[in-house]
Structure formats: structure tokens, C-alpha cells
Amino acid sequence: MRVLISAYACEPDKGSEPGVGWTWALQISRWHEVWVITRANNRGSIEKALAARPMPNVHWVYFDLPRWAAFWKKGRRGGHAYYYLWQLGAYFVARKLHREVGFDLVHHVTFVNYWLPTFLALLPVPFVWGPVGGGESAPRGFRRCFSLRGKVFELLRDLARRLGELDPFVRLTAQRARVGLATTEETALRLRELGCRKVMVLSQVCMPSEVIARLDAFPVRQSGPFRLVSIGNLLHWKGFELGLRAFARFQLWAPAAEYWIIGDGPERKDLVKLAERLGVAERVILLGAIPRQQVLEKLAECDVLLHPSLHDSGGWVCVEAMAAGRPVVCLDLGGPTVQVTEQTGIKVPAISPEQAVRDLAMAMLHLAQDPDTKARMSKASRRRVQEHFAWTSKGDRMHQIYEGIVAPAEDQAC
């Protein structure tokens, strides 16, 4: 098939959204001829990568708004407004291209936001939307624990999503989709309410096979103190405060245990003060932001990943930890609950902060006292990542989705 991909963010050798855009193009080109429309400022890194590893089935279409239209875009400021206008301009580029090529299918992959539209859905061909996320919210009962900055952030985030859902072009995007792919059950609910007729949950989190193989080689720790690790930006919604409070309870039963926190952000000072107030500062090590290779080295020195995030659409670190054979303790929310199973970790209900802290501490204690369970989870974690979170397996799944969309139309035409 001739497939047009909308990938505003698309760069090789990058994480998060740019990496998602690039790898979807690579995977879909295994079966189909692909055209990717992306930002012109991605061109340098894309062409450098193509010089080393050509992608003959992929045609690159670069588009950006005129320079005068971006004078107000500075870093994150104005990013969503610029993206909205970019999507509108990209539609006219795609419409002209469709007249020349005659696409069989259009697929939007980045940005991974359900509350922003893509005007490419208006093209007269089957349209696939996603995976998209963003429908996750911190449970109301947990917001009282946030700082003022955190409370304002959540309020503005809720407002932005609500305004997005009222946008007729967002609703039109949902209604035009033959399939809406949601990263989580929470987002799937939002897509259905927007009018998407067929919705499937499909995590956007995947890793290249070579990365999985490298993490799979990490040995299980056999000695030393029981050690937990959390990895991520130190933001209020990442739930590190809950992790600290839970560790303080757990440490009463396991005084030699350690808790490493990797990352930096606006909550760092408050976390340091909380660790001192809880009396666990000597057993809590904040390593700050360190290079990725060092992050993986530190992960290898730990037993369990603690991921108490309150609204994570992805949760890449959970899959990385599972690939390394480290069980995951997380809240039963968002992306992590799609990735983690009862065989690979412990998911704790998020009913109230007090309950979550208590149950997180009990999950830590269970894994610390039962090495056989930890060993079983380690093996199951590696197996799950290899079967479900390798990019090749995700590419296979997307090919099946395409076939399910196009084949019925062909049968009907016959």
C-alpha cells in the first residue's frame, strides 16, 4: 500500500516522541511504500541517519510554517499553537501530494496527544489515529498533596484538554478515524466519547531488539542491600513523594535497604527535605540527571523499579526495567498498568495517598522477603518485553491493523 504518515516529531536515535515518529516510519516501510510528512528542522538528523542506513521504501516530505509565523514560538512556549497551525498547513501539502500519489491509507503518529487534531484526517482515504495518549489524570484525592505549582499545573492541564475536546476539528479527527489507537484505557474512554467508532489500546512504548538484548544480559543481583530505584524528571505528578513515604515505612522493616532516585526537576529540594523529615536521608540517594548509559548501569545495581507515577501515558522506564529483569512496583494507573502484569510486578490501587503509601510499602516488603517471587517476576518480565514491546512485534501488529482496515473495503468493492 501507499501510506502517508503524519509525524511532526520524527528524529532518529532520540527518545520520546521524535523516536516514536522515526521508528513507526521504519516499521511500516517493512511492508508498504511510505511517505512521511514532518518538520523541516528534522531534515539534518534524518538525512545523516539515511546516509548510514538507507530506507528505500520511505519518501520524506519536509514542511514548516514561514519564519514570520514562528516568531512567538520559544522553546515550549507556543509549541501547541504552532503545532496546530503546522497541521493545518501540512493538510494542504498532503492534499496536493495525494493527487499525485493516490494514498491508500493515512496514519497520524506524532504528536501523541488525543486533544489536538490532525487535518490529514480530512483526506478521502482510510485514516488511522495513534497511538495517542493524554487522557490520564491524577486522581482527585491525590491533588491535595501537590505543591501550589503542581495544583496550578493540573488545573491548566485539565483546562487545555477540556478546550481541546470542545474543538470541532478534534471531534472530526476522532469521527474520521477507522481505528483510534489509545495508549491507555483512560485515553480509550476519551476517544469513544469524542465519537471514535473503533478504539483499541496499544502502548506506544517499544524498544529496538538490540537494546532489549543488551538489557536482557543484566544479571540478577545476588548480594548487597535490597535496593529500589525510581527514574524520571522530579515533577509533582511522578509521585516521588509517595515513593519516599512508602520507603520510609518499608525501611522500618528493612533498615539496610536503599532507595536511589535518578533525575532532576523542580521537586528536588522538597524531596530532600522530606527525606530528612522522615529520617531516611542516609538511605535515600538522589543521583540527579545522569547520561543514559549511567542510568542503565545504576539500574543494573538495583533490585526493583519503583514507579509511583500518577498520570503517565507511556512509562518507558517500566519497560526498560522489565527488559533488565527488574520487577516493577507501580500504581494501577495509566501506561504502566498496560505494561506491567501480575507476573512481572505489583500494581497498587490509587484510592488515597495514605492507602497508596501503605500498599507500596507492603509491595516492597513482599519482594524483599520473597526472593523466589522476585526471581519468577524477573524471568516473566524479560519474556513479556521480548514478546510485546520489541519494535518488530509492534510493527507486525500495525500491519495487521492496516490489513483489517483496507481488506474489508476491497472485499466490498469486489
Sequence and secondary structure as in RCSB ss.txt:
>XXXX:A:sequence
MRVLISAYACEPDKGSEPGVGWTWALQISRWHEVWVITRANNRGSIEKALAARPMPNVHWVYFDLPRWAAFWKKG
RRGGHAYYYLWQLGAYFVARKLHREVGFDLVHHVTFVNYWLPTFLALLPVPFVWGPVGGGESAPRGFRRCFSLRG
KVFELLRDLARRLGELDPFVRLTAQRARVGLATTEETALRLRELGCRKVMVLSQVCMPSEVIARLDAFPVRQSGP
FRLVSIGNLLHWKGFELGLRAFARFQLWAPAAEYWIIGDGPERKDLVKLAERLGVAERVILLGAIPRQQVLEKLA
ECDVLLHPSLHDSGGWVCVEAMAAGRPVVCLDLGGPTVQVTEQTGIKVPAISPEQAVRDLAMAMLHLAQDPDTKA
RMSKASRRRVQEHFAWTSKGDRMHQIYEGIVAPAEDQAC
>XXXX:A:secstr
 EEEEEESS  TT  HHHHHHHHHHHHHTTTSEEEEEEEGGGHHHHHHHHHHS  TTEEEEEE   GGGGTT BT
TBTHHHHHHHHHHHHHHHHHHHHHHH  SEEEEEES BTTS  GGGGSSS EEEEEEB      GGGGGGS HHH
HHHHHHHHHHHHHHHH HHHHHHHHH SEEEESSHHHHHHHHHHT SSEEE     B HHHHHHHHT     SSS
 EEEEES   GGGTHHHHHHHHHHHHHH TT EEEEE  STTHHHHHHHHHHHT GGGEEEEES  HHHHHHHHH
T SEEEE  SS S  HHHHHHHHTT  EEEES HHHHHH  TTTEEEE  S HHHHHHHHHHHHHHHHH HHHHH
HHHHHHHHHHHHHSBHHHHHHHHHHHHHHHHHHHHHHH 
